Amino acid sequence: MLMAHPAVLRELLDEYTALRALEASEGSEATRQRLDDVAYTLCVSTGTRDIDAAVIAARHRLPGARTLDDSVLGTVAT
């Protein structure tokens, strides 16, 4: 699988965060469409199928990410 450059992932994450805030306050159709487009691009760029997984995967691919940190994974009851 091709991997997106960390700078591209950073831009997508920043835009996604800004659009979510804008959509919450404004809620226009244009904002919603752009948010959907960015979410789709994040999913494709990270090889995931939902935006929550895409955001986590993108953040883990950024410089300085703690790659051995599995705190985002659910715990297994024993």
Buried (B, 14 or more C-beta within 10 A) or exposed (E): EEEBEBEBBBEBBEBBEBBBEBBEEEEEEEBBEBBEEBBEBBBEBBEBEEBEBBBBBBBBBEEEEEEEEEEEEEEEEE
